[in-house]
Each structure stands twice: as structure tokens, then as C-alpha cells.
Amino acid sequence: MLKIGVIGAVISALCCFTPVLVWVLVPLGLTGATMIYLEIGLLAALFIFSAIAIFAMILRGGTREVEED
């Protein structure tokens, strides 16, 4: 679950904050208003994948018992 969260967050961040998405969609003829809706969806995906990664890190940490000698 941690891998999915991290990989999804990285891909979403690349498409949100760099022109990667524009480089891919402009040759296909998808520009203008379409890009606004894609950005909104990518921000939501970035939030969701980041939440999955944080949740997985919390589960991985868990509660550990302290052993007393």
C-alpha cells in the first residue's frame, strides 16, 4: 500500500507541478478548458495518494512494546 501511495503521489505531482501533462495532451489537441478540469482531478489524486502513503506509514510503524531486561 505504501508503494501505491508514493508512486501515485509522485506521478500526480509531476503532472500537477510540471508541464508533463501539457507535453502529452497538446499533440492530442486537448488544451484550454480541458486542462483546468484535469488539474482539479490531479490535485484530488495527489491528495488521495498522499493520504494513502501516510496511512500506510502509520500502519507500518504500529505500536511496539518495549522490552524490559
WOPE-V121875 format. One line per field, one symbol per residue. ss: DSSP state (~ for helix, > for strand, _ for the rest). phi: phi as a letter, one per 40 degrees, with the letter a starting at -180 (. if undefined). psi: psi as a letter, one per 30 degrees, with the letter a starting at -180 (. if undefined). A space follows every 50 residues. Layout:
ss->???
phi->???
psi->???
This chain:
ss->_~~~~~~~~~~~~~~~~__~~~~~~~______~~~~~~~~~~~~~~~~~~ ~~~~~~~~~~~________
phi->.cccccccccccccccbbcdccdcccccgbbgcccccccccccccccccc cccccccccccfbbcccbc
psi->eeeeeeeeeeeeeefeglgeeeeefeffgjabfeeeeeeeeeeeeeeeee eeeeeeeeeeeakkkkkk.
